[in-house]
């Protein structure tokens, strides 16, 4: 089983037209494309993977499909808005042999820190000893921060079941603090613009949306070539301000030649004008490169 390190794309979920069923054929093709570029672990069904828009059964199907890829580890998003489904889905993921499960805190109620600690404590207590969890700190989406005190409490009570933290807070000082505070945990950068700085600070890897389309650049940054941070930042800037998921799916088509997939409501597709803007800006970036 691979360690939690290196380039881990926050895997896009391809849907059939009009946001229909998961397109498993296109999922396999994307995995093949990433595999050819050295990627050996992916994180499906997080924020980029539209995990919140999939049913528990659909998420199980994706986990099962990826479990059949013996040379590709996975860190699937298994957090739900309620504890029973989070336990059910995370147990299923552990039984399927995942590298770790990525669990965002519960949303809607915006709990206090003590409630977040209790939620994760009940989840971890319900899992087998072999389970490994990555706590998912992304407060701009969940409106719920995972406080340092919560991480300390969970590590003290559950030890190696707490494998790491995905820090998508876009606050480099916070990432550096976590790396220093928790040397036994994999602090995984989740902010594309901070990849090079996070590696330089001692971070072991990234779970990245843009790594779906630029895995080579992320691996170069990991190897110490900080100049490759620029194209990562440029592509990220290209899709920011647009419907992110739809824009990334278009960029993936343009850079890989794979068919383009749909997003699922409530997310929307790009307008014709937005598509043209993405195509023109990406062409300009590639010509300059």
Backbone as CSV, one residue per row, in Angstrom:
resi,resn,N_x,N_y,N_z,CA_x,CA_y,CA_z,C_x,C_y,C_z
1,UNK,0.852,-1.193,0.000,0.000,0.000,0.000,0.893,1.250,0.000
2,UNK,0.585,2.209,-0.852,1.398,3.412,-0.998,1.219,4.336,0.204
3,UNK,2.257,5.070,0.575,2.103,6.061,1.652,1.337,7.273,1.155
4,UNK,0.932,8.095,2.114,0.213,9.321,1.774,1.231,10.392,1.414
5,UNK,1.623,10.412,0.155,2.615,11.378,-0.287,2.515,11.564,-1.794
6,UNK,3.171,12.619,-2.281,3.244,12.862,-3.714,1.976,13.460,-4.282
7,UNK,1.849,13.335,-5.592,0.741,13.941,-6.324,-0.474,13.031,-6.285
8,UNK,-1.530,13.490,-5.618,-2.781,12.751,-5.508,-3.878,13.626,-6.117
9,UNK,-4.242,13.404,-7.382,-5.313,14.218,-7.957,-6.622,14.065,-7.194
10,UNK,-7.275,15.193,-6.951,-8.634,15.181,-6.419,-9.546,14.856,-7.594
11,UNK,-9.792,13.597,-7.790,-10.295,13.054,-9.046,-11.646,13.629,-9.449
12,UNK,-11.725,14.106,-10.687,-13.001,14.502,-11.266,-13.894,13.274,-11.446
13,UNK,-15.177,13.432,-11.208,-16.141,12.363,-11.468,-16.807,12.621,-12.810
14,UNK,-16.599,11.767,-13.801,-17.256,11.982,-15.094,-18.702,11.492,-15.070
15,UNK,-19.599,12.332,-15.512,-21.007,11.958,-15.616,-21.415,11.889,-17.076
16,UNK,-22.387,11.065,-17.331,-22.985,11.010,-18.661,-23.759,12.299,-18.908
17,UNK,-24.173,12.570,-20.161,-24.809,13.853,-20.478,-25.953,14.211,-19.543
18,UNK,-26.077,15.514,-19.294,-27.121,16.081,-18.439,-26.978,15.636,-16.992
19,UNK,-25.759,15.299,-16.584,-25.537,14.928,-15.198,-26.157,13.611,-14.815
20,UNK,-26.144,12.668,-15.760,-26.751,11.368,-15.518,-25.881,10.463,-14.672
21,UNK,-25.812,9.190,-15.079,-25.047,8.215,-14.312,-23.548,8.503,-14.390
22,UNK,-22.801,7.959,-13.430,-21.345,8.031,-13.494,-20.867,7.281,-14.734
23,UNK,-19.993,7.915,-15.497,-19.460,7.313,-16.721,-18.183,6.539,-16.348
24,UNK,-18.355,5.261,-16.036,-17.217,4.475,-15.557,-16.191,4.221,-16.654
25,UNK,-16.624,4.156,-17.889,-15.665,3.993,-18.974,-14.725,5.177,-19.069
26,UNK,-15.263,6.384,-18.954,-14.427,7.583,-18.992,-13.590,7.704,-17.719
27,UNK,-14.122,7.262,-16.599,-13.337,7.236,-15.366,-12.101,6.364,-15.550
28,UNK,-12.292,5.186,-16.121,-11.162,4.287,-16.372,-10.142,4.928,-17.307
29,UNK,-10.630,5.615,-18.334,-9.726,6.241,-19.306,-8.904,7.352,-18.653
30,UNK,-9.539,8.133,-17.785,-8.813,9.188,-17.079,-7.751,8.573,-16.167
31,UNK,-8.105,7.491,-15.470,-7.128,6.819,-14.609,-5.941,6.307,-15.430
32,UNK,-6.221,5.764,-16.605,-5.130,5.295,-17.472,-4.217,6.448,-17.855
33,UNK,-4.803,7.586,-18.188,-4.019,8.761,-18.584,-3.143,9.229,-17.425
34,UNK,-3.700,9.254,-16.218,-2.918,9.642,-15.046,-1.830,8.614,-14.740
35,UNK,-2.167,7.358,-14.884,-1.202,6.281,-14.616,0.012,6.404,-15.534
36,UNK,-0.239,6.731,-16.796,0.858,6.898,-17.758,1.795,8.032,-17.356
37,UNK,1.314,8.922,-16.506,2.117,10.066,-16.067,2.635,9.890,-14.644
38,UNK,2.621,8.665,-14.183,3.259,8.348,-12.916,2.394,8.461,-11.681
39,UNK,1.121,8.822,-11.839,0.243,8.948,-10.677,-0.104,7.552,-10.154
40,UNK,-0.005,7.378,-8.843,-0.273,6.072,-8.242,-1.289,6.145,-7.111
41,UNK,-1.886,7.307,-6.914,-2.951,7.442,-5.923,-3.863,8.586,-6.350
42,UNK,-5.159,8.420,-6.124,-6.141,9.450,-6.451,-7.099,9.594,-5.273
43,UNK,-7.761,10.738,-5.230,-8.735,11.004,-4.171,-10.082,11.326,-4.806
44,UNK,-10.917,10.302,-5.016,-12.212,10.528,-5.646,-13.261,11.043,-4.657
45,UNK,-14.236,11.718,-5.192,-15.462,12.092,-4.489,-15.253,13.047,-3.322
46,UNK,-14.225,13.894,-3.453,-14.113,15.022,-2.553,-14.861,16.206,-3.141
47,UNK,-14.343,17.408,-2.905,-14.991,18.607,-3.446,-14.946,18.609,-4.967
48,UNK,-13.771,18.391,-5.531,-13.628,18.358,-6.990,-14.407,17.204,-7.598
49,UNK,-14.509,16.103,-6.892,-15.191,14.909,-7.392,-16.692,14.915,-7.212
50,UNK,-17.267,16.048,-6.800,-18.722,16.186,-6.642,-19.301,15.108,-5.722
51,UNK,-18.516,14.749,-4.693,-18.965,13.693,-3.802,-20.300,13.965,-3.153
52,UNK,-20.564,15.224,-2.826,-21.825,15.568,-2.171,-23.030,15.402,-3.091
53,UNK,-22.776,15.272,-4.402,-23.860,15.118,-5.369,-24.116,13.654,-5.728
54,UNK,-23.367,12.737,-5.116,-23.549,11.302,-5.362,-24.257,10.658,-4.180
55,UNK,-25.061,9.662,-4.483,-25.690,8.900,-3.412,-24.655,8.010,-2.740
56,UNK,-24.980,7.491,-1.576,-24.077,6.571,-0.890,-23.803,5.356,-1.767
57,UNK,-24.812,4.846,-2.438,-24.622,3.676,-3.295,-23.714,4.010,-4.471
58,UNK,-23.885,5.169,-5.067,-22.992,5.566,-6.161,-21.551,5.689,-5.675
59,UNK,-21.379,6.226,-4.500,-20.030,6.380,-3.968,-19.399,5.010,-3.711
60,UNK,-20.191,4.078,-3.251,-19.688,2.709,-3.076,-19.260,2.117,-4.422
61,UNK,-20.028,2.388,-5.469,-19.683,1.861,-6.788,-18.342,2.415,-7.267
62,UNK,-18.112,3.709,-7.036,-16.836,4.302,-7.442,-15.692,3.699,-6.640
63,UNK,-15.872,3.566,-5.333,-14.830,2.963,-4.493,-14.530,1.554,-4.965
64,UNK,-15.573,0.786,-5.249,-15.382,-0.600,-5.691,-14.655,-0.646,-7.033
65,UNK,-14.994,0.272,-7.925,-14.343,0.305,-9.239,-12.844,0.588,-9.084
66,UNK,-12.518,1.555,-8.258,-11.113,1.904,-8.064,-10.373,0.821,-7.288
67,UNK,-11.073,0.101,-6.433,-10.427,-0.983,-5.693,-9.935,-2.073,-6.632
68,UNK,-10.535,-2.149,-7.820,-10.088,-3.124,-8.809,-8.815,-2.721,-9.527
69,UNK,-8.375,-1.464,-9.331,-7.127,-0.997,-9.945,-5.988,-1.256,-8.962
70,UNK,-5.353,-2.391,-9.081,-4.408,-2.822,-8.056,-3.176,-1.939,-7.973
71,UNK,-2.880,-1.191,-9.043,-1.699,-0.318,-9.008,-2.069,1.135,-8.766
72,UNK,-3.295,1.402,-8.324,-3.740,2.768,-8.073,-4.435,2.820,-6.721
73,UNK,-3.773,3.417,-5.735,-4.370,3.565,-4.412,-5.415,4.678,-4.448
74,UNK,-6.299,4.673,-3.455,-7.324,5.711,-3.418,-7.526,6.226,-2.001
75,UNK,-7.885,7.520,-1.947,-8.242,8.188,-0.700,-9.620,8.810,-0.927
76,UNK,-10.680,7.999,-0.895,-11.996,8.506,-1.285,-12.622,9.390,-0.222
77,UNK,-13.395,10.363,-0.674,-14.198,11.156,0.232,-15.375,10.348,0.730
78,UNK,-15.479,10.194,2.040,-16.569,9.395,2.618,-17.396,10.183,3.615
79,UNK,-17.138,11.473,3.753,-17.921,12.274,4.682,-19.307,12.571,4.132
80,UNK,-20.311,12.422,4.982,-21.701,12.737,4.631,-22.213,13.779,5.638
81,UNK,-23.422,14.247,5.426,-23.959,15.241,6.349,-24.427,14.614,7.649
82,UNK,-24.544,13.278,7.683,-24.981,12.611,8.910,-23.996,11.515,9.286
83,UNK,-23.880,11.266,10.585,-22.905,10.323,11.102,-23.170,8.880,10.663
84,UNK,-24.422,8.380,10.698,-24.624,6.975,10.301,-24.138,6.672,8.884
85,UNK,-24.415,7.552,7.919,-23.962,7.299,6.554,-22.450,7.442,6.423
86,UNK,-21.863,8.370,7.181,-20.405,8.503,7.160,-19.758,7.225,7.682
87,UNK,-20.288,6.668,8.758,-19.764,5.407,9.286,-19.938,4.294,8.268
88,UNK,-21.131,4.189,7.679,-21.400,3.129,6.705,-20.452,3.201,5.514
89,UNK,-20.303,4.389,4.949,-19.490,4.533,3.749,-18.003,4.366,4.066
90,UNK,-17.569,4.873,5.207,-16.156,4.744,5.564,-15.810,3.296,5.875
91,UNK,-16.681,2.584,6.562,-16.455,1.159,6.801,-16.337,0.406,5.477
92,UNK,-17.224,0.725,4.558,-17.176,0.074,3.250,-15.834,0.343,2.577
93,UNK,-15.382,1.584,2.623,-14.107,1.935,1.996,-12.962,1.154,2.633
94,UNK,-12.958,1.046,3.950,-11.898,0.304,4.636,-11.928,-1.162,4.201
95,UNK,-13.118,-1.739,4.119,-13.242,-3.139,3.697,-12.747,-3.352,2.276
96,UNK,-12.823,-2.305,1.445,-12.357,-2.397,0.068,-10.853,-2.125,-0.052
97,UNK,-10.198,-1.884,1.067,-8.744,-1.764,1.065,-8.190,-0.420,0.656
98,UNK,-8.925,0.675,0.907,-8.440,1.994,0.508,-7.199,2.370,1.319
99,UNK,-6.397,3.255,0.750,-5.213,3.756,1.437,-5.614,4.524,2.695
100,UNK,-6.623,5.365,2.564,-7.205,6.108,3.686,-8.536,6.662,3.195
101,UNK,-9.356,7.120,4.120,-10.609,7.781,3.760,-10.503,9.256,4.121
102,UNK,-10.947,10.099,3.214,-10.935,11.553,3.404,-12.305,11.972,3.933
103,UNK,-12.337,12.523,5.138,-13.619,12.799,5.784,-13.718,14.275,6.153
104,UNK,-14.617,14.965,5.472,-14.915,16.357,5.811,-15.839,16.387,7.024
105,UNK,-15.820,17.477,7.777,-16.717,17.574,8.934,-18.165,17.715,8.482
106,UNK,-19.109,17.439,9.375,-20.526,17.575,9.012,-20.879,19.036,8.751
107,UNK,-21.786,19.252,7.841,-22.184,20.605,7.461,-23.643,20.852,7.843
108,UNK,-24.147,21.954,7.436,-25.517,22.440,7.620,-25.713,23.057,8.997
109,UNK,-25.375,22.324,10.064,-25.588,22.862,11.406,-24.451,23.760,11.876
110,UNK,-23.317,23.734,11.213,-22.133,24.511,11.585,-21.828,24.291,13.067
111,UNK,-21.355,23.098,13.406,-21.158,22.763,14.821,-19.981,23.498,15.445
112,UNK,-19.994,23.568,16.777,-18.850,24.061,17.522,-17.736,23.022,17.481
113,UNK,-16.537,23.440,17.905,-15.385,22.540,17.847,-15.631,21.256,18.626
114,UNK,-16.306,21.359,19.770,-16.565,20.160,20.567,-17.456,19.178,19.810
115,UNK,-18.386,19.701,19.028,-19.243,18.831,18.228,-18.487,18.149,17.111
116,UNK,-17.536,18.868,16.517,-16.702,18.279,15.473,-15.848,17.161,16.065
117,UNK,-15.272,17.401,17.231,-14.465,16.373,17.894,-15.300,15.149,18.198
118,UNK,-16.506,15.350,18.688,-17.374,14.212,19.021,-17.773,13.434,17.766
119,UNK,-18.045,14.156,16.691,-18.422,13.505,15.433,-17.307,12.568,14.949
120,UNK,-16.087,13.102,14.876,-14.967,12.274,14.431,-14.667,11.158,15.435
121,UNK,-14.832,11.429,16.710,-14.568,10.398,17.714,-15.520,9.220,17.538
122,UNK,-16.771,9.502,17.309,-17.738,8.408,17.119,-17.457,7.651,15.830
123,UNK,-17.053,8.373,14.798,-16.683,7.700,13.551,-15.498,6.777,13.777
124,UNK,-14.439,7.287,14.361,-13.214,6.503,14.539,-13.460,5.315,15.458
125,UNK,-14.273,5.488,16.482,-14.578,4.382,17.385,-15.346,3.274,16.687
126,UNK,-16.073,3.618,15.640,-16.880,2.637,14.920,-16.108,1.905,13.826
127,UNK,-14.841,2.284,13.610,-14.058,1.711,12.522,-13.083,0.671,13.045
128,UNK,-12.699,-0.302,12.202,-11.706,-1.296,12.621,-10.338,-0.672,12.806
129,UNK,-9.461,-1.392,13.486,-8.126,-0.860,13.785,-7.332,-0.532,12.534
130,UNK,-7.623,-1.212,11.429,-6.864,-0.986,10.197,-7.255,0.305,9.489
131,UNK,-8.323,0.949,9.924,-8.804,2.155,9.249,-7.799,3.295,9.388
132,UNK,-7.682,4.089,8.328,-6.859,5.290,8.333,-7.704,6.437,7.783
133,UNK,-7.739,7.533,8.512,-8.588,8.679,8.174,-7.730,9.913,7.930
134,UNK,-8.064,10.652,6.880,-7.494,11.975,6.632,-8.586,12.997,6.908
135,UNK,-8.360,13.850,7.868,-9.311,14.902,8.206,-9.254,15.977,7.111
136,UNK,-10.424,16.452,6.702,-10.501,17.355,5.551,-10.895,18.747,6.020
137,UNK,-9.902,19.638,6.071,-10.105,21.016,6.511,-10.320,21.893,5.289
138,UNK,-11.571,22.289,5.048,-11.890,23.140,3.906,-13.038,24.062,4.314
139,UNK,-12.765,24.993,5.229,-13.848,25.775,5.835,-14.622,26.659,4.869
140,UNK,-14.016,27.052,3.743,-14.781,27.903,2.826,-15.943,27.128,2.195
141,UNK,-15.846,25.799,2.134,-16.939,24.976,1.606,-17.861,24.493,2.721
142,UNK,-17.275,23.982,3.785,-18.082,23.372,4.848,-18.561,24.384,5.879
143,UNK,-17.860,25.534,5.955,-18.082,26.545,6.999,-17.734,25.990,8.379
144,UNK,-16.998,24.897,8.399,-16.622,24.239,9.656,-15.109,24.033,9.644
145,UNK,-14.414,24.654,10.582,-12.975,24.452,10.702,-12.690,23.216,11.549
146,UNK,-11.600,22.525,11.224,-11.112,21.454,12.091,-9.992,22.060,12.925
147,UNK,-10.280,22.318,14.186,-9.353,23.032,15.046,-8.183,22.131,15.458
148,UNK,-7.051,22.767,15.773,-5.871,22.032,16.218,-6.192,21.202,17.461
149,UNK,-7.023,21.739,18.336,-7.397,21.013,19.552,-8.148,19.733,19.220
150,UNK,-8.961,19.761,18.182,-9.670,18.555,17.748,-8.687,17.511,17.256
151,UNK,-7.708,17.930,16.449,-6.726,16.978,15.927,-5.952,16.338,17.076
152,UNK,-5.516,17.153,18.047,-4.793,16.611,19.201,-5.643,15.579,19.941
153,UNK,-6.899,15.897,20.164,-7.778,14.987,20.903,-7.959,13.674,20.159
154,UNK,-8.116,13.740,18.850,-8.326,12.529,18.066,-7.068,11.669,18.008
155,UNK,-5.910,12.311,17.834,-4.653,11.565,17.807,-4.414,10.887,19.151
156,UNK,-4.690,11.603,20.225,-4.483,11.034,21.564,-5.387,9.831,21.802
157,UNK,-6.624,9.901,21.314,-7.579,8.827,21.579,-7.487,7.676,20.590
158,UNK,-7.107,7.960,19.341,-7.211,6.940,18.300,-5.905,6.644,17.574
159,UNK,-4.841,7.343,17.929,-3.518,7.009,17.419,-3.451,6.928,15.911
160,UNK,-2.943,5.806,15.376,-2.672,5.709,13.936,-3.915,5.716,13.054
161,UNK,-5.096,5.584,13.637,-6.301,5.714,12.798,-6.379,7.107,12.162
162,UNK,-5.803,8.103,12.837,-5.728,9.452,12.268,-4.423,9.532,11.493
163,UNK,-4.534,9.454,10.161,-3.341,9.360,9.316,-2.847,10.708,8.836
164,UNK,-3.735,11.680,8.726,-3.294,12.954,8.183,-4.403,13.980,8.139
165,UNK,-4.064,15.121,7.557,-4.996,16.225,7.357,-4.814,16.740,5.942
166,UNK,-5.912,16.912,5.224,-5.866,17.660,3.970,-6.219,19.104,4.314
167,UNK,-5.255,20.000,4.126,-5.450,21.402,4.470,-5.751,22.200,3.214
168,UNK,-7.028,22.502,3.032,-7.471,23.310,1.888,-7.946,24.679,2.332
169,UNK,-7.350,25.171,3.400,-7.771,26.459,3.931,-7.176,27.658,3.225
170,UNK,-6.204,27.431,2.303,-5.538,28.509,1.564,-4.776,29.463,2.485
171,UNK,-4.368,28.962,3.641,-3.632,29.753,4.623,-2.313,29.039,4.864
172,UNK,-1.241,29.554,4.248,0.042,28.858,4.326,0.559,28.776,5.757
173,UNK,0.351,29.828,6.542,0.808,29.799,7.932,0.129,28.659,8.694
174,UNK,-1.125,28.419,8.402,-1.848,27.319,9.052,-1.250,25.980,8.653
175,UNK,-0.921,25.825,7.374,-0.306,24.583,6.911,1.028,24.339,7.593
176,UNK,1.853,25.383,7.658,3.162,25.265,8.311,2.987,24.888,9.780
177,UNK,2.001,25.484,10.426,1.747,25.169,11.833,1.375,23.697,12.006
178,UNK,0.527,23.182,11.130,0.139,21.776,11.226,1.339,20.852,11.009
179,UNK,2.179,21.187,10.033,3.367,20.356,9.765,4.259,20.300,11.000
180,UNK,4.438,21.438,11.661,5.287,21.480,12.848,4.619,20.823,14.057
181,UNK,3.327,21.008,14.185,2.595,20.527,15.357,2.365,19.024,15.338
182,UNK,2.248,18.458,14.123,1.897,17.039,13.997,2.893,16.320,13.082
183,UNK,4.127,16.132,13.539,5.137,15.494,12.681,4.806,14.055,12.317
184,UNK,3.918,13.421,13.075,3.542,12.044,12.770,2.408,11.909,11.788
185,UNK,1.818,13.036,11.361,0.700,13.007,10.424,1.141,13.476,9.043
186,UNK,0.466,12.979,8.024,0.677,13.458,6.661,-0.179,14.711,6.468
187,UNK,0.459,15.870,6.447,-0.257,17.127,6.220,-0.217,17.389,4.718
188,UNK,-1.325,17.152,4.068,-1.416,17.191,2.606,-1.979,18.531,2.159
189,UNK,-1.240,19.230,1.330,-1.688,20.524,0.831,-2.858,20.344,-0.136
190,UNK,-3.904,21.147,0.069,-5.054,21.086,-0.819,-5.292,22.370,-1.584
191,UNK,-4.316,23.289,-1.561,-4.453,24.573,-2.249,-3.431,24.625,-3.377
192,UNK,-3.902,24.622,-4.609,-3.006,24.518,-5.763,-1.902,25.567,-5.762
193,UNK,-2.231,26.776,-5.349,-1.257,27.854,-5.392,-0.134,27.731,-4.382
194,UNK,-0.267,26.802,-3.435,0.728,26.667,-2.363,1.552,25.397,-2.468
195,UNK,1.462,24.678,-3.570,2.118,23.369,-3.671,3.618,23.468,-3.415
196,UNK,4.310,24.348,-4.109,5.759,24.443,-3.964,6.144,24.864,-2.554
197,UNK,5.438,25.836,-1.983,5.748,26.298,-0.638,5.490,25.215,0.396
198,UNK,4.418,24.429,0.189,4.111,23.360,1.143,5.183,22.282,1.118
199,UNK,5.660,21.918,-0.068,6.757,20.948,-0.141,8.014,21.501,0.523
200,UNK,8.309,22.755,0.272,9.508,23.355,0.859,9.432,23.395,2.376
201,UNK,8.199,23.453,2.908,8.007,23.480,4.359,8.017,22.090,4.976
202,UNK,8.136,21.066,4.141,8.206,19.705,4.663,6.961,18.888,4.471
203,UNK,5.970,19.421,3.744,4.770,18.646,3.472,5.079,17.458,2.576
204,UNK,4.393,16.319,2.768,4.720,15.117,1.996,4.000,14.988,0.664
205,UNK,2.917,15.767,0.466,2.174,15.574,-0.771,1.033,16.551,-0.919
206,UNK,0.319,16.424,-2.034,-0.814,17.293,-2.336,-2.004,16.451,-2.762
207,UNK,-3.187,16.901,-2.399,-4.432,16.407,-2.997,-5.003,17.583,-3.746
208,UNK,-4.935,17.540,-5.070,-5.106,18.750,-5.873,-6.114,18.578,-6.994
209,UNK,-6.947,19.599,-7.188,-7.875,19.610,-8.314,-7.135,19.731,-9.642
210,UNK,-6.166,20.650,-9.697,-5.466,20.910,-10.947,-4.567,19.756,-11.353
211,UNK,-4.227,18.868,-10.408,-3.428,17.688,-10.746,-4.172,16.736,-11.674
212,UNK,-5.489,16.889,-11.814,-6.221,16.121,-12.821,-5.690,16.372,-14.219
213,UNK,-5.201,17.596,-14.448,-4.810,17.994,-15.799,-3.318,18.298,-15.928
214,UNK,-2.623,18.510,-14.791,-1.190,18.838,-14.822,-0.393,17.940,-13.869
215,UNK,-0.545,16.638,-13.951,0.194,15.778,-13.012,1.705,15.892,-13.170
216,UNK,2.190,16.083,-14.404,3.631,16.194,-14.609,4.203,17.413,-13.900
217,UNK,3.501,18.519,-13.962,3.980,19.738,-13.322,4.020,19.572,-11.797
218,UNK,3.010,18.918,-11.241,3.010,18.705,-9.793,4.164,17.800,-9.371
219,UNK,4.451,16.773,-10.154,5.569,15.905,-9.812,6.902,16.643,-9.941
220,UNK,6.995,17.570,-10.905,8.217,18.373,-11.031,8.397,19.279,-9.814
221,UNK,7.299,19.864,-9.352,7.363,20.692,-8.143,7.804,19.841,-6.963
222,UNK,7.260,18.657,-6.866,7.654,17.759,-5.786,9.161,17.459,-5.841
223,UNK,9.691,17.327,-7.045,11.111,17.015,-7.212,12.013,18.221,-6.975
224,UNK,11.421,19.394,-6.755,12.215,20.566,-6.430,12.244,21.652,-7.478
225,UNK,11.517,21.459,-8.596,11.493,22.469,-9.651,10.360,23.457,-9.376
226,UNK,10.650,24.469,-8.582,9.626,25.433,-8.190,9.091,26.233,-9.372
227,UNK,9.819,26.248,-10.512,9.343,26.997,-11.671,8.040,26.424,-12.217
228,UNK,7.775,25.153,-11.949,6.544,24.522,-12.443,5.321,24.941,-11.642
229,UNK,5.556,25.692,-10.556,4.413,26.240,-9.829,3.673,27.266,-10.687
230,UNK,4.398,27.949,-11.574,3.766,28.993,-12.380,2.680,28.453,-13.299
231,UNK,2.929,27.403,-14.118,1.833,26.902,-14.942,0.678,26.346,-14.129
232,UNK,0.970,25.781,-12.957,-0.120,25.320,-12.096,-0.991,26.505,-11.696
233,UNK,-0.345,27.584,-11.262,-1.086,28.774,-10.852,-1.851,29.381,-12.021
234,UNK,-1.255,29.355,-13.218,-1.920,29.945,-14.388,-3.159,29.156,-14.774
235,UNK,-3.082,27.833,-14.754,-4.261,27.033,-15.110,-5.331,27.176,-14.042
236,UNK,-4.906,27.215,-12.791,-5.890,27.406,-11.729,-6.583,28.756,-11.872
237,UNK,-5.826,29.793,-12.195,-6.414,31.117,-12.397,-7.363,31.116,-13.591
238,UNK,-7.044,30.308,-14.590,-7.883,30.215,-15.777,-9.277,29.703,-15.442
239,UNK,-9.377,28.736,-14.513,-10.681,28.134,-14.201,-11.376,28.828,-13.040
240,UNK,-10.616,29.524,-12.182,-11.255,30.247,-11.082,-12.137,31.358,-11.638
241,UNK,-13.251,31.576,-10.979,-14.200,32.572,-11.457,-15.202,32.012,-12.443
242,UNK,-14.988,30.781,-12.880,-15.921,30.072,-13.746,-16.522,28.913,-12.955
243,UNK,-17.560,28.255,-13.462,-17.989,27.002,-12.841,-16.816,26.027,-12.848
244,UNK,-16.191,25.841,-11.690,-14.888,25.180,-11.601,-14.899,23.781,-12.179
245,UNK,-15.882,22.990,-11.808,-15.888,21.586,-12.218,-16.051,21.462,-13.728
246,UNK,-16.966,22.241,-14.286,-17.174,22.198,-15.728,-15.934,22.691,-16.467
247,UNK,-15.284,23.727,-15.931,-14.090,24.255,-16.580,-12.949,23.243,-16.534
248,UNK,-12.750,22.583,-15.407,-11.694,21.579,-15.314,-11.959,20.408,-16.255
249,UNK,-13.219,20.032,-16.403,-13.540,18.925,-17.306,-13.259,19.313,-18.760
250,UNK,-13.476,20.578,-19.096,-13.120,21.033,-20.437,-11.597,21.060,-20.606
251,UNK,-10.868,21.567,-19.609,-9.411,21.592,-19.701,-8.865,20.178,-19.835
252,UNK,-9.424,19.231,-19.093,-8.969,17.843,-19.201,-9.141,17.337,-20.629
253,UNK,-10.262,17.631,-21.243,-10.471,17.222,-22.640,-9.416,17.840,-23.545
254,UNK,-9.115,19.116,-23.335,-8.195,19.822,-24.217,-6.759,19.332,-24.071
255,UNK,-6.342,18.966,-22.854,-4.941,18.568,-22.658,-4.722,17.073,-22.856
256,UNK,-5.786,16.276,-22.709,-5.625,14.819,-22.775,-6.205,14.194,-24.026
257,UNK,-7.170,14.870,-24.660,-7.871,14.259,-25.788,-8.977,13.315,-25.369
258,UNK,-9.201,13.163,-24.070,-10.306,12.319,-23.600,-11.630,13.007,-23.878
259,UNK,-12.709,12.239,-23.981,-14.018,12.870,-24.140,-14.343,13.767,-22.950
260,UNK,-15.146,14.736,-23.189,-15.559,15.653,-22.129,-16.780,15.099,-21.423
261,UNK,-16.820,15.269,-20.113,-17.961,14.764,-19.358,-18.778,15.908,-18.795
262,UNK,-19.963,15.559,-18.336,-20.888,16.540,-17.776,-20.677,16.691,-16.280
263,UNK,-21.244,17.757,-15.723,-21.360,17.901,-14.281,-22.798,17.544,-13.894
264,UNK,-23.017,17.364,-12.613,-24.354,17.022,-12.120,-24.941,18.219,-11.372
265,UNK,-26.205,18.541,-11.605,-26.833,19.615,-10.836,-26.704,19.349,-9.320
266,UNK,-26.509,20.418,-8.539,-26.784,21.817,-8.847,-25.669,22.560,-9.569
267,UNK,-24.536,21.921,-9.863,-23.505,22.587,-10.646,-23.999,22.781,-12.068
268,UNK,-23.451,23.782,-12.750,-23.906,24.043,-14.111,-22.766,23.910,-15.099
269,UNK,-23.133,23.716,-16.358,-22.156,23.653,-17.434,-21.718,25.059,-17.836
270,UNK,-20.656,25.133,-18.593,-20.186,26.412,-19.112,-21.111,26.922,-20.210
271,UNK,-21.212,28.227,-20.313,-21.867,28.813,-21.470,-20.921,28.733,-22.667
272,UNK,-21.450,28.980,-23.852,-20.620,28.967,-25.053,-19.506,30.008,-24.944
273,UNK,-19.831,31.162,-24.376,-18.824,32.213,-24.227,-17.734,31.790,-23.242
274,UNK,-18.129,31.134,-22.161,-17.146,30.663,-21.186,-16.253,29.570,-21.779
275,UNK,-16.844,28.688,-22.552,-16.046,27.643,-23.222,-14.990,28.268,-24.122
276,UNK,-15.406,29.249,-24.915,-14.480,29.902,-25.828,-13.353,30.573,-25.058
277,UNK,-13.689,31.219,-23.928,-12.669,31.897,-23.134,-11.654,30.902,-22.586
278,UNK,-12.123,29.753,-22.097,-11.213,28.729,-21.580,-10.296,28.227,-22.687
279,UNK,-10.873,27.925,-23.836,-10.083,27.398,-24.949,-9.021,28.406,-25.399
280,UNK,-9.395,29.667,-25.515,-8.452,30.676,-25.982,-7.346,30.927,-24.960
281,UNK,-7.708,31.011,-23.705,-6.701,31.272,-22.675,-5.757,30.081,-22.500
282,UNK,-6.304,28.878,-22.594,-5.436,27.700,-22.470,-4.496,27.606,-23.669
283,UNK,-5.011,27.901,-24.852,-4.161,27.875,-26.048,-3.032,28.899,-25.922
284,UNK,-3.335,30.065,-25.386,-2.300,31.087,-25.215,-1.236,30.628,-24.212
285,UNK,-1.671,30.002,-23.128,-0.724,29.508,-22.140,0.183,28.418,-22.724
286,UNK,-0.407,27.526,-23.487,0.366,26.418,-24.066,1.331,26.937,-25.126
287,UNK,0.906,27.947,-25.885,1.789,28.502,-26.908,2.974,29.193,-26.248
288,UNK,2.737,29.896,-25.171,3.809,30.580,-24.464,4.782,29.580,-23.840
289,UNK,4.214,28.478,-23.318,5.057,27.457,-22.682,5.954,26.778,-23.710
